[in-house]
C-alpha cells in the first residue's frame, strides 16, 4: 500500500487535542497511521504575530491517490473549522501532504514533495524522527540530513 508523510500543526484552542482529533479523523477514513512523531512546540513560520504551534508528522499507508488524500485532508480541516484568513496565519489545524512515496507531482492543486518543507525544521524534524533515512525525491538527501542542515 502506498505510504505518505503528513505534517500536522495547530496554534488555536486545545492544540494537542486538535492534532489528536485530526489523526482520529484520518483513521476513520481508512488512512492507516504507521508511525507518529513526538509533538513539538515551535515558533510561528512566516506570519510571526501569533501564538506558538504544536507540530508533528505521521507516516501513513493509504489506498488513496495523492489528489484523493489531499481532498480528504482538506475535508478534515474544514470539518474541524479551519479558516484561511492570513497566509501562514493562526489555525486550529493544518494538515499538509509532504511526501507521497517518492513521487514528484507538479499540479495546480498539489505539489509533492511539499515545495517549502525542506526549509521548515518543524516539518523535517518530526519526519526525521520517524523515518530518518527517507530520501527527498527532488533534493536526493535523507530527511535527517536536511533537518541537521536546517538546525545548524
MARDOVEX-451529 format. One record per residue (C-alpha): residue in three letters; x, y, z; residue number from 1. Coordinates in nm, 3 decimals, always signed. Layout:
// residues N
+--------+---------+---------+---------+-----+
! residu !       x !       y !       z ! num !
+--------+---------+---------+---------+-----+
!    ala !       X !       Y !       Z ! NUM !
...
+--------+---------+---------+---------+-----+
//
This chain:
// residues 152
+--------+---------+---------+---------+-----+
! residu !       x !       y !       z ! num !
+--------+---------+---------+---------+-----+
!    unk !  +0.000 !  +0.000 !  +0.000 !   1 !
!    unk !  +0.137 !  +0.349 !  -0.081 !   2 !
!    unk !  +0.296 !  +0.546 !  +0.201 !   3 !
!    unk !  +0.282 !  +0.920 !  +0.259 !   4 !
!    unk !  +0.402 !  +1.171 !  +0.516 !   5 !
!    unk !  +0.160 !  +1.423 !  +0.661 !   6 !
!    unk !  +0.262 !  +1.721 !  +0.873 !   7 !
!    unk !  +0.019 !  +1.838 !  +1.140 !   8 !
!    unk !  +0.011 !  +2.175 !  +1.314 !   9 !
!    unk !  -0.213 !  +2.372 !  +1.547 !  10 !
!    unk !  -0.189 !  +2.701 !  +1.736 !  11 !
!    unk !  -0.550 !  +2.777 !  +1.829 !  12 !
!    unk !  -0.763 !  +2.620 !  +2.101 !  13 !
!    unk !  -0.657 !  +2.293 !  +2.259 !  14 !
!    unk !  -0.365 !  +2.233 !  +2.023 !  15 !
!    unk !  -0.284 !  +1.881 !  +2.139 !  16 !
!    unk !  -0.648 !  +1.775 !  +2.118 !  17 !
!    unk !  -0.676 !  +1.925 !  +1.769 !  18 !
!    unk !  -0.386 !  +1.712 !  +1.647 !  19 !
!    unk !  -0.530 !  +1.400 !  +1.811 !  20 !
!    unk !  -0.872 !  +1.467 !  +1.659 !  21 !
!    unk !  -0.723 !  +1.510 !  +1.310 !  22 !
!    unk !  -0.537 !  +1.178 !  +1.347 !  23 !
!    unk !  -0.857 !  +1.004 !  +1.455 !  24 !
!    unk !  -1.045 !  +1.152 !  +1.158 !  25 !
!    unk !  -0.776 !  +1.021 !  +0.923 !  26 !
!    unk !  -0.803 !  +0.674 !  +1.078 !  27 !
!    unk !  -1.182 !  +0.675 !  +1.040 !  28 !
!    unk !  -1.133 !  +0.741 !  +0.670 !  29 !
!    unk !  -0.915 !  +0.433 !  +0.628 !  30 !
!    unk !  -0.580 !  +0.609 !  +0.644 !  31 !
!    unk !  -0.354 !  +0.383 !  +0.848 !  32 !
!    unk !  -0.114 !  +0.562 !  +1.083 !  33 !
!    unk !  +0.210 !  +0.363 !  +1.064 !  34 !
!    unk !  +0.428 !  +0.593 !  +1.276 !  35 !
!    unk !  +0.360 !  +0.914 !  +1.465 !  36 !
!    unk !  +0.630 !  +1.158 !  +1.572 !  37 !
!    unk !  +0.653 !  +1.338 !  +1.901 !  38 !
!    unk !  +0.458 !  +1.660 !  +1.928 !  39 !
!    unk !  +0.686 !  +1.962 !  +1.948 !  40 !
!    unk !  +0.621 !  +2.328 !  +2.024 !  41 !
!    unk !  +0.756 !  +2.570 !  +1.764 !  42 !
!    unk !  +0.768 !  +2.936 !  +1.681 !  43 !
!    unk !  +0.535 !  +3.058 !  +1.405 !  44 !
!    unk !  +0.666 !  +3.047 !  +1.049 !  45 !
!    unk !  +0.609 !  +3.330 !  +0.804 !  46 !
!    unk !  +0.350 !  +3.540 !  +0.988 !  47 !
!    unk !  +0.510 !  +3.594 !  +1.331 !  48 !
!    unk !  +0.234 !  +3.781 !  +1.522 !  49 !
!    unk !  +0.060 !  +3.471 !  +1.658 !  50 !
!    unk !  +0.086 !  +3.204 !  +1.927 !  51 !
!    unk !  +0.331 !  +2.915 !  +1.916 !  52 !
!    unk !  +0.239 !  +2.597 !  +1.729 !  53 !
!    unk !  +0.234 !  +2.235 !  +1.821 !  54 !
!    unk !  +0.368 !  +2.031 !  +1.528 !  55 !
!    unk !  +0.400 !  +1.664 !  +1.448 !  56 !
!    unk !  +0.424 !  +1.433 !  +1.148 !  57 !
!    unk !  +0.292 !  +1.091 !  +1.067 !  58 !
!    unk !  +0.377 !  +0.821 !  +0.820 !  59 !
!    unk !  +0.059 !  +0.676 !  +0.675 !  60 !
!    unk !  -0.045 !  +0.397 !  +0.444 !  61 !
!    unk !  -0.337 !  +0.467 !  +0.216 !  62 !
!    unk !  -0.506 !  +0.336 !  -0.095 !  63 !
!    unk !  -0.596 !  +0.694 !  -0.183 !  64 !
!    unk !  -0.420 !  +0.865 !  -0.471 !  65 !
!    unk !  -0.224 !  +1.179 !  -0.382 !  66 !
!    unk !  -0.511 !  +1.402 !  -0.501 !  67 !
!    unk !  -0.768 !  +1.196 !  -0.310 !  68 !
!    unk !  -0.552 !  +1.214 !  +0.001 !  69 !
!    unk !  -0.523 !  +1.592 !  -0.036 !  70 !
!    unk !  -0.902 !  +1.617 !  -0.067 !  71 !
!    unk !  -0.953 !  +1.410 !  +0.249 !  72 !
!    unk !  -0.707 !  +1.628 !  +0.442 !  73 !
!    unk !  -0.887 !  +1.943 !  +0.326 !  74 !
!    unk !  -1.225 !  +1.796 !  +0.427 !  75 !
!    unk !  -1.089 !  +1.714 !  +0.774 !  76 !
!    unk !  -0.957 !  +2.071 !  +0.810 !  77 !
!    unk !  -1.297 !  +2.207 !  +0.707 !  78 !
!    unk !  -1.485 !  +1.972 !  +0.944 !  79 !
!    unk !  -1.264 !  +2.096 !  +1.227 !  80 !
!    unk !  -1.345 !  +2.459 !  +1.146 !  81 !
!    unk !  -1.022 !  +2.566 !  +0.978 !  82 !
!    unk !  -1.046 !  +2.918 !  +0.840 !  83 !
!    unk !  -0.793 !  +3.055 !  +0.593 !  84 !
!    unk !  -0.768 !  +3.428 !  +0.653 !  85 !
!    unk !  -0.398 !  +3.514 !  +0.672 !  86 !
!    unk !  -0.126 !  +3.329 !  +0.483 !  87 !
!    unk !  +0.068 !  +3.126 !  +0.741 !  88 !
!    unk !  -0.172 !  +3.269 !  +1.000 !  89 !
!    unk !  -0.331 !  +3.117 !  +1.309 !  90 !
!    unk !  -0.515 !  +2.789 !  +1.264 !  91 !
!    unk !  -0.672 !  +2.525 !  +1.478 !  92 !
!    unk !  -0.546 !  +2.255 !  +1.242 !  93 !
!    unk !  -0.314 !  +2.234 !  +0.944 !  94 !
!    unk !  -0.266 !  +1.909 !  +0.754 !  95 !
!    unk !  -0.003 !  +1.911 !  +0.480 !  96 !
!    unk !  +0.083 !  +1.629 !  +0.244 !  97 !
!    unk !  +0.462 !  +1.644 !  +0.241 !  98 !
!    unk !  +0.568 !  +1.327 !  +0.057 !  99 !
!    unk !  +0.378 !  +1.056 !  -0.127 ! 100 !
!    unk !  +0.610 !  +0.760 !  -0.185 ! 101 !
!    unk !  +0.898 !  +0.902 !  -0.392 ! 102 !
!    unk !  +0.663 !  +1.077 !  -0.633 ! 103 !
!    unk !  +0.718 !  +1.422 !  -0.775 ! 104 !
!    unk !  +0.391 !  +1.595 !  -0.862 ! 105 !
!    unk !  +0.357 !  +1.945 !  -1.004 ! 106 !
!    unk !  -0.011 !  +2.021 !  -1.041 ! 107 !
!    unk !  -0.208 !  +2.343 !  -0.997 ! 108 !
!    unk !  -0.373 !  +2.191 !  -0.686 ! 109 !
!    unk !  -0.091 !  +1.982 !  -0.547 ! 110 !
!    unk !  +0.286 !  +1.991 !  -0.534 ! 111 !
!    unk !  +0.467 !  +1.690 !  -0.389 ! 112 !
!    unk !  +0.712 !  +1.700 !  -0.226 ! 113 !
!    unk !  +0.565 !  +1.998 !  -0.043 ! 114 !
!    unk !  +0.750 !  +2.293 !  -0.202 ! 115 !
!    unk !  +0.868 !  +2.453 !  +0.123 ! 116 !
!    unk !  +0.900 !  +2.154 !  +0.358 ! 117 !
!    unk !  +1.278 !  +2.136 !  +0.321 ! 118 !
!    unk !  +1.300 !  +2.487 !  +0.472 ! 119 !
!    unk !  +1.098 !  +2.404 !  +0.782 ! 120 !
!    unk !  +1.258 !  +2.244 !  +1.087 ! 121 !
!    unk !  +0.911 !  +2.180 !  +1.231 ! 122 !
!    unk !  +0.838 !  +1.954 !  +0.932 ! 123 !
!    unk !  +1.176 !  +1.792 !  +0.870 ! 124 !
!    unk !  +1.246 !  +1.727 !  +1.240 ! 125 !
!    unk !  +0.933 !  +1.519 !  +1.306 ! 126 !
!    unk !  +0.973 !  +1.330 !  +0.977 ! 127 !
!    unk !  +1.341 !  +1.263 !  +1.055 ! 128 !
!    unk !  +1.234 !  +1.130 !  +1.396 ! 129 !
!    unk !  +1.007 !  +0.864 !  +1.246 ! 130 !
!    unk !  +1.184 !  +0.785 !  +0.917 ! 131 !
!    unk !  +1.534 !  +0.941 !  +0.910 ! 132 !
!    unk !  +1.652 !  +0.757 !  +0.601 ! 133 !
!    unk !  +1.363 !  +0.861 !  +0.375 ! 134 !
!    unk !  +1.516 !  +1.033 !  +0.072 ! 135 !
!    unk !  +1.367 !  +1.360 !  -0.052 ! 136 !
!    unk !  +1.286 !  +1.273 !  -0.414 ! 137 !
!    unk !  +1.394 !  +1.611 !  -0.552 ! 138 !
!    unk !  +1.689 !  +1.704 !  -0.330 ! 139 !
!    unk !  +1.816 !  +1.343 !  -0.317 ! 140 !
!    unk !  +1.908 !  +1.382 !  +0.050 ! 141 !
!    unk !  +1.789 !  +1.187 !  +0.352 ! 142 !
!    unk !  +1.541 !  +1.387 !  +0.562 ! 143 !
!    unk !  +1.771 !  +1.359 !  +0.863 ! 144 !
!    unk !  +2.046 !  +1.534 !  +0.663 ! 145 !
!    unk !  +1.806 !  +1.811 !  +0.558 ! 146 !
!    unk !  +1.696 !  +1.854 !  +0.919 ! 147 !
!    unk !  +2.055 !  +1.868 !  +1.050 ! 148 !
!    unk !  +2.140 !  +2.138 !  +0.795 ! 149 !
!    unk !  +1.834 !  +2.343 !  +0.899 ! 150 !
!    unk !  +1.903 !  +2.300 !  +1.270 ! 151 !
!    unk !  +2.256 !  +2.446 !  +1.247 ! 152 !
+--------+---------+---------+---------+-----+
//
